[in-house]
């Protein structure tokens, strides 16, 4: 287990904080305080487009609607997010003005929290999957969270930094998410392949929106890359999948079942997953953005 924990202390090009590492180390150690503090630095762009202003702490009218755009492409890494936040206002506090916040999605939240925990020497990893608790409508929407290893409890603990705004319908602790409340990419893929859920209930809110097995395939690959410390941006999909427009052969779908089955227990299967990472390069040759 020590080898695995050492691996998740390592940073990637997405989670390395460089010259901001010492700054991150000085941030609160208590996870609730840390996650809440981070949430107050960020606006999820969906709050304006989905008319969710009533759940927000700030008056969004202070920010021009044209400014409430997705900035994930501008700040795809933890260091770029933290650098921009401190450029706008070097007082990293819960009192950040709404006009000085950045506008990134759950992926950005998960990467930034993971990066800060890694800076503190805590084994951490980003995870990608689906959550029904986002809208409470029976649909599992794509979502990214953080996992960190508690040396005291000897287990991985899941944290959702993106939803730290006090949704009264969430009846569990977002700083210790029960395993049955978050559907990791592998679980979504295998659940659909075994016909245990209707395809309409798994949605990736990309542009265009992906539903069912294509959505689960996205979640599967995003989570696989996250487990390998490679937290790719939202538009990236393996080239061979995109070229086939997600219409994979049955043999290719079975091949992904084998990957997903290993990902159900990534620690036990850590060496096998690493071997796949090193040998099946088609899983790592991506298309999307400039690729």
BELBELTA-V789712 format. One record per residue. N is the residue number from 1. RES is the residue in three letters. PSI is psi in radians with two decimals (* if undefined). OMEGA is omega in whole degrees, 0 to 359 (none if undefined). D_FIRST is the distance of its C-alpha to the first C-alpha in Angstrom with 1 decimal. Layout:
n={N,N}
res={RES,RES}
psi={PSI,PSI}
omega={OMEGA,OMEGA}
d_first={D_FIRST,D_FIRST}
This chain:
n={1,2,3,4,5,6,7,8,9,10,11,12,13,14,15,16,17,18,19,20,21,22,23,24,25,26,27,28,29,30,31,32,33,34,35,36,37,38,39,40,41,42,43,44,45,46,47,48,49,50,51,52,53,54,55,56,57,58,59,60,61,62,63,64,65,66,67,68,69,70,71,72,73,74,75,76,77,78,79,80,81,82,83,84,85,86,87,88,89,90,91,92,93,94,95,96,97,98,99,100,101,102,103,104,105,106,107,108,109,110,111,112,113,114,115,116,117,118,119,120,121,122,123,124,125,126,127,128,129,130,131,132,133,134,135,136,137,138,139,140,141,142,143,144,145,146,147,148,149,150,151,152,153,154,155,156,157,158,159,160,161,162,163,164,165,166,167,168,169,170,171,172,173,174,175,176,177,178,179,180,181,182,183,184,185,186,187,188,189,190,191,192,193,194,195,196,197,198,199,200,201,202,203,204,205,206,207,208,209,210,211,212,213,214,215,216,217,218,219,220,221,222,223,224,225,226,227,228,229,230,231,232,233,234,235,236,237,238,239,240,241,242,243,244,245,246,247,248,249,250,251,252,253,254,255,256,257,258,259,260,261,262,263,264,265,266,267,268,269,270,271,272,273,274,275,276,277,278,279,280,281,282,283,284,285,286,287,288,289,290,291}
res={UNK,UNK,UNK,UNK,UNK,UNK,UNK,UNK,UNK,UNK,UNK,UNK,UNK,UNK,UNK,UNK,UNK,UNK,UNK,UNK,UNK,UNK,UNK,UNK,UNK,UNK,UNK,UNK,UNK,UNK,UNK,UNK,UNK,UNK,UNK,UNK,UNK,UNK,UNK,UNK,UNK,UNK,UNK,UNK,UNK,UNK,UNK,UNK,UNK,UNK,UNK,UNK,UNK,UNK,UNK,UNK,UNK,UNK,UNK,UNK,UNK,UNK,UNK,UNK,UNK,UNK,UNK,UNK,UNK,UNK,UNK,UNK,UNK,UNK,UNK,UNK,UNK,UNK,UNK,UNK,UNK,UNK,UNK,UNK,UNK,UNK,UNK,UNK,UNK,UNK,UNK,UNK,UNK,UNK,UNK,UNK,UNK,UNK,UNK,UNK,UNK,UNK,UNK,UNK,UNK,UNK,UNK,UNK,UNK,UNK,UNK,UNK,UNK,UNK,UNK,UNK,UNK,UNK,UNK,UNK,UNK,UNK,UNK,UNK,UNK,UNK,UNK,UNK,UNK,UNK,UNK,UNK,UNK,UNK,UNK,UNK,UNK,UNK,UNK,UNK,UNK,UNK,UNK,UNK,UNK,UNK,UNK,UNK,UNK,UNK,UNK,UNK,UNK,UNK,UNK,UNK,UNK,UNK,UNK,UNK,UNK,UNK,UNK,UNK,UNK,UNK,UNK,UNK,UNK,UNK,UNK,UNK,UNK,UNK,UNK,UNK,UNK,UNK,UNK,UNK,UNK,UNK,UNK,UNK,UNK,UNK,UNK,UNK,UNK,UNK,UNK,UNK,UNK,UNK,UNK,UNK,UNK,UNK,UNK,UNK,UNK,UNK,UNK,UNK,UNK,UNK,UNK,UNK,UNK,UNK,UNK,UNK,UNK,UNK,UNK,UNK,UNK,UNK,UNK,UNK,UNK,UNK,UNK,UNK,UNK,UNK,UNK,UNK,UNK,UNK,UNK,UNK,UNK,UNK,UNK,UNK,UNK,UNK,UNK,UNK,UNK,UNK,UNK,UNK,UNK,UNK,UNK,UNK,UNK,UNK,UNK,UNK,UNK,UNK,UNK,UNK,UNK,UNK,UNK,UNK,UNK,UNK,UNK,UNK,UNK,UNK,UNK,UNK,UNK,UNK,UNK,UNK,UNK,UNK,UNK,UNK,UNK,UNK,UNK,UNK,UNK,UNK,UNK,UNK,UNK,UNK,UNK,UNK,UNK,UNK,UNK}
psi={-0.54,-0.66,-0.74,-0.79,-0.65,-0.65,-0.73,0.02,-0.36,2.66,2.81,-3.12,-0.33,-0.52,-0.07,2.28,-0.02,-2.18,-0.18,0.09,-0.80,-0.65,-0.78,-0.67,-0.48,-0.14,2.84,2.52,-0.51,2.19,-0.66,-0.79,-0.72,-0.81,-0.73,-0.76,-0.80,-0.74,-0.53,-0.06,-0.17,2.48,2.21,2.16,-0.40,-0.35,-0.53,-0.71,-0.47,0.26,0.83,0.42,-0.43,-0.32,-0.06,2.73,-0.33,2.89,1.77,-0.19,-0.29,-0.26,2.15,2.42,-0.55,-0.33,-0.31,1.08,2.92,2.10,0.25,-0.64,-0.44,-0.63,1.28,-0.17,2.80,-0.71,-0.61,-0.65,-0.86,-0.69,-0.76,-0.68,-0.79,-0.45,-0.71,-0.66,1.98,0.03,1.65,1.54,3.00,-0.18,0.30,2.34,2.55,-0.59,-0.18,0.14,2.76,2.83,1.55,2.83,-3.01,-0.52,-0.82,-0.74,-0.81,-0.72,-0.74,-0.79,-0.74,-0.75,-0.73,-0.74,-0.72,-0.69,-0.51,0.03,0.31,2.19,2.18,2.67,2.55,2.51,2.51,2.45,-2.41,2.54,2.30,-0.44,-0.04,-0.69,-0.12,0.71,0.29,0.00,2.42,1.92,2.61,2.49,2.63,2.38,-3.12,2.49,2.39,2.69,2.15,2.01,-0.44,-0.83,-0.16,0.83,2.82,2.40,2.27,2.37,2.34,1.67,-0.38,-0.44,0.55,0.89,0.17,0.79,2.01,-0.29,-0.24,2.00,0.46,3.00,2.03,-0.21,0.08,1.22,2.20,2.59,-0.50,0.05,-0.15,2.22,1.79,2.80,-0.73,-0.73,-0.74,-0.76,-0.85,-0.62,-0.73,-0.74,-0.50,0.17,0.69,0.05,2.56,2.44,-0.49,-0.18,0.01,2.00,2.29,2.02,0.96,-3.02,1.80,2.82,2.38,2.41,2.53,-2.40,-0.75,-0.68,-0.76,-0.63,-0.72,-0.87,-0.66,-0.85,-0.66,-0.76,-0.64,-0.80,-0.69,-0.74,-0.39,0.31,0.79,1.42,1.26,2.73,2.86,-0.48,-0.17,2.30,2.50,2.35,-0.72,-0.51,-0.79,-0.66,-0.50,0.11,0.70,0.09,1.30,2.72,2.88,-0.66,-0.69,-0.64,-0.67,-0.68,-0.70,-0.51,-0.70,-0.73,-0.82,-0.69,-0.68,-0.61,-0.25,-0.47,1.34,-0.42,-0.85,-0.63,0.39,-0.84,-0.69,-0.69,-0.69,-0.66,-0.72,-0.75,-0.72,-0.47,-0.57,1.43,-0.35,-0.41,-0.27,-0.18,1.85,2.71,2.64,2.57,-2.20,-0.12,*}
omega={181,179,181,181,176,179,183,167,180,178,173,175,179,186,179,183,174,183,179,183,180,177,181,180,182,178,184,178,183,191,181,180,181,181,179,179,180,182,181,177,195,171,171,184,182,183,180,183,181,177,180,184,183,180,188,181,188,175,184,177,178,180,177,182,180,179,181,180,177,180,180,180,181,182,185,184,180,182,179,178,182,179,180,178,181,174,181,178,184,175,182,185,178,182,180,179,184,181,180,180,174,187,180,184,181,177,179,178,183,181,181,179,178,180,181,178,177,179,178,179,182,177,186,177,174,176,180,179,186,181,177,186,180,182,177,181,179,180,176,181,180,183,178,180,178,170,172,183,177,180,179,183,179,179,174,179,182,182,177,181,187,187,182,181,171,176,185,181,179,187,177,184,179,177,174,189,176,184,182,181,179,182,179,184,180,179,180,181,183,178,178,180,179,176,179,176,178,184,182,184,175,186,170,187,178,177,6,179,177,184,175,186,176,178,180,178,176,181,179,182,177,182,177,179,178,180,177,180,180,191,188,181,192,184,185,176,176,187,183,178,182,180,178,181,178,179,183,177,179,178,179,178,177,177,178,175,180,177,182,181,177,183,177,177,189,179,178,185,185,182,179,178,177,179,176,179,183,188,183,186,180,177,186,177,192,169,183,184,181,182,none}
d_first={0.0,3.8,5.4,5.1,6.2,8.6,9.9,10.9,12.5,14.7,18.0,20.2,23.9,23.9,21.7,22.7,25.2,26.7,29.5,28.7,25.3,27.0,28.9,25.8,24.3,27.5,27.3,26.6,23.2,23.9,22.7,26.0,28.1,26.1,26.2,29.9,30.9,29.5,31.3,34.5,34.3,34.2,36.5,35.5,38.5,38.7,40.2,43.4,43.7,42.9,45.1,42.3,43.9,44.5,40.8,40.6,41.2,43.4,46.7,45.8,49.4,48.9,46.9,49.0,47.9,47.9,45.2,42.8,41.5,38.0,36.8,33.4,35.0,36.2,33.0,30.1,27.7,26.4,28.4,31.5,31.3,30.9,33.6,36.0,35.5,36.3,39.2,40.7,40.3,38.3,38.2,34.8,35.7,36.3,39.9,39.5,42.7,42.4,43.9,41.3,38.3,36.6,36.6,33.3,31.6,28.4,26.6,27.8,26.8,23.2,22.9,24.6,22.5,19.2,20.8,21.9,18.5,17.0,20.0,19.2,15.7,14.0,11.3,13.7,14.8,18.3,18.9,22.1,24.0,27.0,28.2,31.3,31.6,32.7,36.3,36.3,38.4,36.4,35.2,31.6,31.8,29.3,27.1,24.2,22.0,19.0,15.6,13.9,11.0,12.8,11.5,14.5,14.1,10.3,11.0,12.0,15.7,18.2,21.1,24.4,26.0,28.9,30.4,30.7,34.4,35.0,35.7,37.2,36.4,32.6,32.0,28.3,26.4,25.6,23.1,21.1,22.1,22.0,20.4,23.9,25.4,23.7,23.9,21.4,23.0,21.7,23.0,26.3,26.8,26.2,28.3,31.1,31.0,31.3,34.2,32.7,33.7,36.8,36.2,38.1,35.4,32.8,34.0,32.9,35.2,35.7,39.1,40.2,38.4,36.3,36.3,34.7,32.9,33.3,31.7,28.8,28.4,28.3,25.7,23.6,23.8,23.4,20.1,18.9,19.9,18.2,14.8,15.6,16.6,20.2,21.9,25.3,28.5,30.1,32.7,30.4,30.3,29.7,33.2,33.6,33.1,35.5,38.1,38.3,38.4,35.5,37.7,35.3,36.3,35.1,33.1,31.4,30.6,29.2,27.0,25.7,25.1,22.8,20.8,20.9,19.8,16.5,16.1,16.6,13.0,11.4,7.7,8.9,11.3,9.7,11.3,14.4,14.8,14.6,17.2,19.4,19.2,20.5,23.0,24.6,26.2,28.4,25.5,25.5,29.3,30.3,33.6,34.7,36.3,37.6,35.6}
